[in-house]
Amino acid sequence: MVLLGTIVNGICIMIGTLIGKLLHRIPEGIKATVMHGIALAVIVLGLQMGFKSTNFLIVILSIVIGAVIGEILALEAKLNALGIWLEKKVASKEQGSIAQGFVTATLIFVIGAMAIIGALDSGIRGDHAVLYTKAMIDGFTALILTTTLGIGVIFSVIPVVIYQGGIALFATQIDRLIPQELMDHFILEMTATGGLMIFAIGLNLLGVTKIRVANFLPGIIIVAILVSLLYGYERIF
């Protein structure tokens, strides 16, 4: 089943959120320290991913061009608006902001190499191991995020399933469309570009910065375009 890994990922996020909801009375000091720990781990993960690039110029251009497009489209504002709309629909006295929980969790769960590589493995080889691993990490992260940011975390399941499921379904045909060398290069530079975004998320979680990370997301598409152009240039010359 092509979407099995994605479905398991979504279920783990929901389970983690529900458990986190039950544990919302965890002392503030513990929650703050745990969140700082997760933020530091996210920062380290982002740095590790960022250093994998073999052509950092692609990463820089992708981030810069992607940021310009994202700012023009106001992606961060639109994501927040969606979260606020959900907050109004789910009338409750939740601890934390549904909008903040939705946006933060979506960015953490969607951005990164594991989502892409795992979905590609599911679609191309029918191997869900990477997404199963990601599911466990996301479930635990959802639990901690929910104790601080509230039930809004659970709505991140929607973009996660759509994003990963879409890649998995596309990947069932991708080996017929894209050369393996091009795909390997894309995944490498995508990992590095996503790593910078993950690093920014970690800084935001620590409260050090307020970077509009969602506005960097078009950079993922720019990576694909630049890698494809470079691949074509190398084949010609």
URPEGI-V835608 format. One record per residue. N is the residue number from 0. SS is DSSP state (hx for helix, st for strand, lp for the rest). PSI is psi in radians with two decimals (999 if undefined). OMEGA is omega in whole degrees, 0 to 359 (NA if undefined). Layout:
BEGIN
N;SS;PSI;OMEGA, N;SS;PSI;OMEGA
END
This chain:
BEGIN
0;lp;2.03;187, 1;lp;-0.65;186, 2;lp;0.14;184, 3;hx;-0.82;180, 4;hx;-0.71;179, 5;hx;-0.73;180, 6;hx;-0.78;179, 7;hx;-0.70;177, 8;hx;-0.83;179, 9;hx;-0.73;180, 10;hx;-0.73;180, 11;hx;-0.66;178, 12;hx;-0.76;179, 13;hx;-0.75;179, 14;hx;-0.79;179, 15;hx;-0.69;179, 16;hx;-0.78;182, 17;hx;-0.69;177, 18;hx;-0.72;178, 19;hx;-0.63;178, 20;hx;-0.69;180, 21;hx;-0.43;183, 22;lp;0.44;185, 23;lp;-0.20;181, 24;lp;0.25;175, 25;lp;2.38;180, 26;lp;2.50;183, 27;hx;-0.67;181, 28;hx;-0.73;180, 29;hx;-0.79;181, 30;hx;-0.73;181, 31;hx;-0.77;181, 32;hx;-0.73;179, 33;hx;-0.75;179, 34;hx;-0.68;177, 35;hx;-0.67;177, 36;hx;-0.78;178, 37;hx;-0.73;180, 38;hx;-0.75;179, 39;hx;-0.70;178, 40;hx;-0.69;178, 41;hx;-0.71;179, 42;hx;-0.81;179, 43;hx;-0.74;178, 44;hx;-0.76;179, 45;hx;-0.73;179, 46;hx;-0.75;178, 47;hx;-0.76;180, 48;hx;-0.72;182, 49;hx;-0.58;182, 50;lp;-0.06;182, 51;lp;-0.19;183, 52;lp;2.46;174, 53;lp;-0.13;178, 54;lp;1.50;188, 55;hx;-0.29;177, 56;hx;-0.64;177, 57;hx;-0.73;180, 58;hx;-0.82;181, 59;hx;-0.85;180, 60;hx;-0.69;181, 61;hx;-0.74;179, 62;hx;-0.80;183, 63;hx;-0.92;180, 64;hx;-0.73;178, 65;hx;-0.68;179, 66;hx;-0.71;178, 67;hx;-0.82;180, 68;hx;-0.77;181, 69;hx;-0.67;178, 70;hx;-0.71;179, 71;hx;-0.73;180, 72;hx;-0.22;181, 73;lp;0.89;183, 74;hx;-0.74;180, 75;hx;-0.77;180, 76;hx;-0.68;180, 77;hx;-0.69;177, 78;hx;-0.73;177, 79;hx;-0.68;179, 80;hx;-0.71;177, 81;hx;-0.72;179, 82;hx;-0.70;178, 83;hx;-0.67;177, 84;hx;-0.74;177, 85;hx;-0.66;180, 86;hx;-0.67;179, 87;hx;-0.62;180, 88;hx;-0.64;180, 89;lp;1.40;183, 90;lp;1.96;181, 91;lp;3.04;178, 92;lp;0.86;183, 93;lp;2.57;174, 94;lp;2.22;181, 95;lp;2.96;182, 96;lp;2.27;178, 97;hx;-0.70;179, 98;hx;-0.81;181, 99;hx;-0.73;179, 100;hx;-0.75;181, 101;hx;-0.86;183, 102;hx;-0.84;182, 103;hx;-0.84;181, 104;hx;-0.70;179, 105;hx;-0.80;181, 106;hx;-0.71;181, 107;hx;-0.76;186, 108;hx;-0.50;186, 109;hx;-0.76;183, 110;lp;2.36;175, 111;lp;2.80;184, 112;hx;-0.57;184, 113;hx;-0.68;180, 114;hx;-0.79;182, 115;hx;-0.89;181, 116;hx;-0.74;180, 117;hx;-0.76;180, 118;hx;-0.67;178, 119;hx;-0.73;178, 120;hx;-0.69;179, 121;hx;-0.75;183, 122;hx;-0.71;185, 123;hx;-0.80;186, 124;lp;-0.12;183, 125;lp;0.38;181, 126;lp;2.04;185, 127;lp;0.19;186, 128;hx;-0.76;182, 129;hx;-0.77;180, 130;hx;-0.53;175, 131;hx;-0.72;178, 132;hx;-0.79;178, 133;hx;-0.64;181, 134;hx;-0.73;180, 135;hx;-0.75;179, 136;hx;-0.81;181, 137;hx;-0.66;180, 138;hx;-0.79;179, 139;hx;-0.73;179, 140;hx;-0.71;179, 141;hx;-0.68;179, 142;hx;-0.87;182, 143;hx;-0.76;180, 144;hx;-0.69;183, 145;hx;-0.64;180, 146;hx;-0.37;181, 147;hx;-0.77;187, 148;hx;-0.19;176, 149;lp;-3.05;188, 150;hx;-0.21;180, 151;hx;-0.41;180, 152;hx;-0.60;185, 153;hx;-0.48;181, 154;hx;-0.23;177, 155;hx;-0.27;178, 156;hx;-0.64;184, 157;hx;-0.99;178, 158;hx;-0.55;179, 159;hx;-0.84;181, 160;hx;-0.72;180, 161;hx;-0.79;183, 162;hx;-0.99;183, 163;hx;-0.68;179, 164;hx;-0.67;178, 165;hx;-0.75;179, 166;hx;-0.75;181, 167;hx;-0.76;180, 168;hx;-0.72;178, 169;hx;-0.63;183, 170;hx;-0.34;178, 171;hx;-0.35;180, 172;hx;-0.04;190, 173;hx;-0.58;182, 174;lp;-0.29;177, 175;lp;-0.25;186, 176;lp;-0.59;188, 177;lp;2.25;177, 178;lp;2.55;183, 179;hx;-0.67;180, 180;hx;-0.73;179, 181;hx;-0.74;181, 182;hx;-0.73;179, 183;hx;-0.73;180, 184;hx;-0.71;179, 185;hx;-0.82;181, 186;hx;-0.68;180, 187;hx;-0.87;182, 188;hx;-0.55;175, 189;hx;-0.68;177, 190;hx;-0.79;181, 191;hx;-0.77;180, 192;hx;-0.78;177, 193;hx;-0.55;179, 194;hx;-0.68;177, 195;hx;-0.67;178, 196;hx;-0.71;177, 197;hx;-0.72;178, 198;hx;-0.76;179, 199;hx;-0.67;178, 200;hx;-0.73;179, 201;hx;-0.74;178, 202;hx;-0.70;178, 203;hx;-0.71;180, 204;hx;-0.56;177, 205;hx;-0.26;182, 206;lp;0.19;181, 207;lp;-0.67;182, 208;lp;2.99;173, 209;lp;1.00;182, 210;lp;2.34;178, 211;lp;1.34;188, 212;hx;-0.62;181, 213;hx;-0.48;180, 214;hx;-0.15;175, 215;hx;-0.25;188, 216;lp;-0.63;177, 217;lp;-0.30;178, 218;hx;-0.47;178, 219;hx;-0.72;178, 220;hx;-0.67;179, 221;hx;-0.66;176, 222;hx;-0.84;181, 223;hx;-0.72;181, 224;hx;-0.84;182, 225;hx;-0.74;179, 226;hx;-0.69;179, 227;hx;-0.72;178, 228;hx;-0.76;180, 229;hx;-0.71;179, 230;hx;-0.77;179, 231;hx;-0.69;179, 232;hx;-0.77;181, 233;hx;-0.59;180, 234;hx;-0.59;184, 235;hx;-0.77;185, 236;lp;999;NA
END
